[in-house]
């Protein structure tokens, strides 16, 4: 075997934009097309907004204006504006920014000297404009390359910074911003910054009550056991309640305005402090799982120079608050012990409801103890024999956890469908869970059914969500069923299972429906896959002659070679989202309860609307 040559020619230096474009995952996590809330296009938006938030925190500018039109994003703040002589530098020179000067930004949100550079390098169009002291300086870039600069010695524009960009479609393939994800991000910003107004495409977002508003907006009042407990300190804010129907724990955690979706030291400290405080208040050594069962909470802390476990800051690694403050663990424990204890003494009705909930949880746990033990043994045995789950390397110890955000579990039904996906998948990040027949309708059933039903028990074990979402093994859970009546029914039954027992999995944007093509249109030279009748008509028109048209009736009919197109870079996912106008209990009762006449009337009415729309379009 010839020896590989290794000379000076093999060594090269990348400039800042080349490195970002070659290794975008190091800077913004996964890429994606916008179907997931943590896809790269939302990280780009977040990085620009973070700088505006820092201005608000420093007392400069109470309004941020955002627009997204045809994939072009514009963000305008009314802060102090970038120093005019540094406008180009702060968006194109690595390790350049105001966040290094802790006198100006003590508890900053934005990435130190990296954020806007990543946005610039990963955009086909990028423009930054700073207005201050009656003057203006703007610069335009393409893929990080400076194209032109504009200087105005006099301007009547209000002070502040305006950034416009279009994500580069050569990196973010067929991307699309979903308003639902953008709006959720903006709501979090205003919850964490009471008094701030964000205007997105003309709609205003504002909060006066911080994290209390967050929990109220995320949950129907009918689902809550008692009024939300809202506690605030200098560098900490907590909102807390329990659900009447939800089984597992739900946490929304933030550090310096960053949504830490994977938790971290502050979330772990909060869970520990909650248990300790309630044990001492009731003077009973309740089991930690009983205290935390059904808890719905939010915590936000501010830390000096926080350390995160990834570039996208989804998990806090810091153990210290910074400055003269104690550790994160001690700080949160002391705060909760003092403030929550005082609150419960002043509100005995709430204290009594919490204790009744803990006692009820204890009773249920003891009743289920034997069943849970047997269920875990069954799940372990099934996993060992690989009957249901074909895992991916991220979770088999063959890879580092830096690709955990890309991990996906496909839930499918039938040997042929699961076989096609298994042969086509990316074994590094994609796993397959195979159902046997239709799942049980779990509406109105207790948690006991999850352990007694083999399918639910093994699915719960595969996801690792028995107690909380903190250790969720897959970032994306994708229901992959046939696009027919049976497939739709299986989807509905699975969504019912998650809503009944693990609604936070849907609330946090982890559940999706896999979109697969309905038709294949091809001639001798070209093959086009179509996801609708409209796409089929367009494909027939695009191909010359009389093309061959195939209607896919089930996933099993799609060969593994073809399936690679549908679960790879061009994957189409439809997120499952909750309508906040209806409580989970009302939702399940209407769609999965015994009110068949009401559902029939609903279907008929909606069919009328659909028919009217079709006729109107045809006219």
ChimeraX attribute file (.defattr): number of C-alpha atoms within 10 A of each C-alpha:
attribute: neighborCount
match mode: 1-to-1
recipient: residues
	/A:1	3
	/A:2	4
	/A:3	5
	/A:4	6
	/A:5	8
	/A:6	8
	/A:7	7
	/A:8	7
	/A:9	7
	/A:10	7
	/A:11	7
	/A:12	7
	/A:13	7
	/A:14	9
	/A:15	10
	/A:16	16
	/A:17	21
	/A:18	15
	/A:19	15
	/A:20	22
	/A:21	19
	/A:22	12
	/A:23	12
	/A:24	19
	/A:25	16
	/A:26	15
	/A:27	22
	/A:28	25
	/A:29	21
	/A:30	21
	/A:31	21
	/A:32	23
	/A:33	24
	/A:34	21
	/A:35	19
	/A:36	24
	/A:37	21
	/A:38	22
	/A:39	21
	/A:40	27
	/A:41	27
	/A:42	21
	/A:43	21
	/A:44	24
	/A:45	22
	/A:46	21
	/A:47	21
	/A:48	23
	/A:49	24
	/A:50	20
	/A:51	22
	/A:52	30
	/A:53	27
	/A:54	23
	/A:55	23
	/A:56	21
	/A:57	19
	/A:58	16
	/A:59	11
	/A:60	18
	/A:61	20
	/A:62	19
	/A:63	20
	/A:64	24
	/A:65	20
	/A:66	22
	/A:67	17
	/A:68	18
	/A:69	10
	/A:70	9
	/A:71	16
	/A:72	15
	/A:73	18
	/A:74	21
	/A:75	21
	/A:76	23
	/A:77	27
	/A:78	22
	/A:79	27
	/A:80	21
	/A:81	23
	/A:82	23
	/A:83	15
	/A:84	17
	/A:85	9
	/A:86	15
	/A:87	19
	/A:88	19
	/A:89	14
	/A:90	21
	/A:91	25
	/A:92	24
	/A:93	17
	/A:94	18
	/A:95	15
	/A:96	16
	/A:97	20
	/A:98	18
	/A:99	21
	/A:100	15
	/A:101	9
	/A:102	12
	/A:103	9
	/A:104	13
	/A:105	18
	/A:106	18
	/A:107	22
	/A:108	28
	/A:109	24
	/A:110	25
	/A:111	20
	/A:112	16
	/A:113	20
	/A:114	22
	/A:115	26
	/A:116	29
	/A:117	27
	/A:118	26
	/A:119	31
	/A:120	31
	/A:121	26
	/A:122	31
	/A:123	27
	/A:124	19
	/A:125	21
	/A:126	29
	/A:127	22
	/A:128	25
	/A:129	23
	/A:130	27
	/A:131	26
	/A:132	22
	/A:133	15
	/A:134	13
	/A:135	17
	/A:136	25
	/A:137	24
	/A:138	20
	/A:139	19
	/A:140	21
	/A:141	22
	/A:142	19
	/A:143	21
	/A:144	24
	/A:145	15
	/A:146	15
	/A:147	13
	/A:148	11
	/A:149	15
	/A:150	10
	/A:151	13
	/A:152	11
	/A:153	9
	/A:154	12
	/A:155	15
	/A:156	11
	/A:157	12
	/A:158	18
	/A:159	22
	/A:160	22
	/A:161	26
	/A:162	23
	/A:163	22
	/A:164	22
	/A:165	26
	/A:166	24
	/A:167	26
	/A:168	23
	/A:169	14
	/A:170	10
	/A:171	18
	/A:172	20
	/A:173	15
	/A:174	13
	/A:175	19
	/A:176	15
	/A:177	21
	/A:178	15
	/A:179	12
	/A:180	11
	/A:181	17
	/A:182	16
	/A:183	14
	/A:184	11
	/A:185	16
	/A:186	22
	/A:187	21
	/A:188	22
	/A:189	25
	/A:190	24
	/A:191	22
	/A:192	28
	/A:193	21
	/A:194	15
	/A:195	16
	/A:196	20
	/A:197	19
	/A:198	23
	/A:199	17
	/A:200	19
	/A:201	12
	/A:202	10
	/A:203	11
	/A:204	14
	/A:205	18
	/A:206	21
	/A:207	21
	/A:208	14
	/A:209	15
	/A:210	24
	/A:211	29
	/A:212	23
	/A:213	21
	/A:214	20
	/A:215	21
	/A:216	14
	/A:217	13
	/A:218	15
	/A:219	19
	/A:220	17
	/A:221	15
	/A:222	15
	/A:223	16
	/A:224	20
	/A:225	18
	/A:226	18
	/A:227	13
	/A:228	21
	/A:229	17
	/A:230	20
	/A:231	18
	/A:232	15
	/A:233	10
	/A:234	7
	/A:235	15
	/A:236	19
	/A:237	21
	/A:238	26
	/A:239	23
	/A:240	21
	/A:241	21
	/A:242	26
	/A:243	22
	/A:244	14
	/A:245	18
	/A:246	23
	/A:247	23
	/A:248	21
	/A:249	23
	/A:250	26
	/A:251	24
	/A:252	22
	/A:253	25
	/A:254	26
	/A:255	28
	/A:256	22
	/A:257	23
	/A:258	24
	/A:259	20
	/A:260	22
	/A:261	18
	/A:262	20
	/A:263	22
	/A:264	21
	/A:265	17
	/A:266	28
	/A:267	27
	/A:268	13
	/A:269	17
	/A:270	24
	/A:271	19
	/A:272	16
	/A:273	21
	/A:274	19
	/A:275	20
	/A:276	18
	/A:277	19
	/A:278	24
	/A:279	16
	/A:280	13
	/A:281	16
	/A:282	12
	/A:283	9
	/A:284	9
	/A:285	11
	/A:286	18
	/A:287	15
	/A:288	17
	/A:289	17
	/A:290	20
	/A:291	23
	/A:292	23
	/A:293	22
	/A:294	25
	/A:295	24
	/A:296	23
	/A:297	24
	/A:298	21
	/A:299	22
	/A:300	25
	/A:301	23
	/A:302	22
	/A:303	22
	/A:304	17
	/A:305	21
	/A:306	19
	/A:307	15
	/A:308	17
	/A:309	14
	/A:310	15
	/A:311	16
	/A:312	21
	/A:313	22
	/A:314	21
	/A:315	24
	/A:316	24
	/A:317	16
	/A:318	19
	/A:319	18
	/A:320	21
	/A:321	22
	/A:322	16
	/A:323	9
	/A:324	7
	/A:325	12
	/A:326	14
	/A:327	16
	/A:328	22
	/A:329	19
	/A:330	16
	/A:331	20
	/A:332	27
	/A:333	20
	/A:334	14
	/A:335	19
	/A:336	22
	/A:337	17
	/A:338	12
	/A:339	16
	/A:340	21
	/A:341	17
	/A:342	12
	/A:343	16
	/A:344	17
	/A:345	12
	/A:346	11
	/A:347	12
	/A:348	11
	/A:349	11
	/A:350	19
	/A:351	19
	/A:352	13
	/A:353	14
	/A:354	20
	/A:355	16
	/A:356	12
	/A:357	22
	/A:358	22
	/A:359	16
	/A:360	13
	/A:361	20
	/A:362	19
	/A:363	13
	/A:364	15
	/A:365	18
	/A:366	11
	/A:367	12
	/A:368	14
	/A:369	12
	/A:370	10
	/A:371	17
	/A:372	18
	/A:373	12
	/A:374	13
	/A:375	20
	/A:376	15
	/A:377	12
	/A:378	17
	/A:379	22
	/A:380	15
	/A:381	12
	/A:382	15
	/A:383	17
	/A:384	11
	/A:385	10
	/A:386	12
	/A:387	11
	/A:388	21
	/A:389	21
	/A:390	19
	/A:391	21
	/A:392	22
	/A:393	19
	/A:394	23
	/A:395	17
	/A:396	10
	/A:397	9
	/A:398	10
	/A:399	14
	/A:400	11
	/A:401	13
	/A:402	13
	/A:403	15
	/A:404	17
	/A:405	19
	/A:406	20
	/A:407	21
	/A:408	22
	/A:409	25
	/A:410	27
	/A:411	23
	/A:412	27
	/A:413	24
	/A:414	15
	/A:415	12
	/A:416	16
	/A:417	21
	/A:418	24
	/A:419	18
	/A:420	20
	/A:421	26
	/A:422	21
	/A:423	14
	/A:424	20
	/A:425	21
	/A:426	17
	/A:427	15
	/A:428	18
	/A:429	20
	/A:430	24
	/A:431	25
	/A:432	24
	/A:433	25
	/A:434	22
	/A:435	20
	/A:436	13
	/A:437	11
	/A:438	16
	/A:439	20
	/A:440	15
	/A:441	16
	/A:442	22
	/A:443	18
	/A:444	14
	/A:445	12
	/A:446	13
	/A:447	16
	/A:448	15
	/A:449	14
	/A:450	22
	/A:451	22
	/A:452	14
	/A:453	13
	/A:454	17
	/A:455	21
	/A:456	20
	/A:457	20
	/A:458	24
	/A:459	19
	/A:460	19
	/A:461	19
	/A:462	23
	/A:463	16
	/A:464	16
	/A:465	19
	/A:466	18
	/A:467	18
	/A:468	21
	/A:469	21
	/A:470	17
	/A:471	13
	/A:472	18
	/A:473	20
	/A:474	24
	/A:475	20
	/A:476	22
	/A:477	24
	/A:478	24
	/A:479	26
	/A:480	27
	/A:481	26
	/A:482	24
	/A:483	19
	/A:484	10
	/A:485	9
	/A:486	12
	/A:487	19
	/A:488	12
	/A:489	16
	/A:490	23
	/A:491	22
	/A:492	16
	/A:493	19
	/A:494	19
	/A:495	21
	/A:496	24
	/A:497	20
	/A:498	17
	/A:499	22
	/A:500	21
	/A:501	21
	/A:502	23
	/A:503	20
	/A:504	21
	/A:505	20
	/A:506	18
	/A:507	16
	/A:508	15
	/A:509	20
	/A:510	20
	/A:511	23
	/A:512	22
	/A:513	18
	/A:514	23
	/A:515	19
	/A:516	24
	/A:517	23
	/A:518	20
	/A:519	20
	/A:520	18
	/A:521	21
	/A:522	19
	/A:523	15
	/A:524	8
	/A:525	6
	/A:526	9
	/A:527	15
	/A:528	19
	/A:529	20
	/A:530	19
	/A:531	15
	/A:532	11
	/A:533	11
	/A:534	9
	/A:535	17
	/A:536	20
	/A:537	12
	/A:538	12
	/A:539	21
	/A:540	18
	/A:541	12
	/A:542	11
	/A:543	17
	/A:544	10
	/A:545	9
	/A:546	11
	/A:547	18
	/A:548	12
	/A:549	17
	/A:550	12
	/A:551	12
	/A:552	16
	/A:553	14
	/A:554	17
	/A:555	26
	/A:556	20
	/A:557	14
	/A:558	18
	/A:559	16
	/A:560	19
	/A:561	12
	/A:562	13
	/A:563	22
	/A:564	19
	/A:565	15
	/A:566	21
	/A:567	20
	/A:568	13
	/A:569	14
	/A:570	13
	/A:571	16
	/A:572	19
	/A:573	21
	/A:574	14
	/A:575	19
	/A:576	16
	/A:577	14
	/A:578	16
	/A:579	10
	/A:580	11
	/A:581	11
	/A:582	13
	/A:583	17
	/A:584	22
	/A:585	17
	/A:586	15
	/A:587	16
	/A:588	18
	/A:589	14
	/A:590	14
	/A:591	15
	/A:592	18
	/A:593	14
	/A:594	10
	/A:595	11
	/A:596	12
	/A:597	9
	/A:598	11
	/A:599	15
	/A:600	11
	/A:601	11
	/A:602	11
	/A:603	12
	/A:604	11
	/A:605	11
	/A:606	12
	/A:607	12
	/A:608	11
	/A:609	11
	/A:610	12
	/A:611	11
	/A:612	12
	/A:613	12
	/A:614	11
	/A:615	9
	/A:616	9
	/A:617	8
	/A:618	7
	/A:619	6
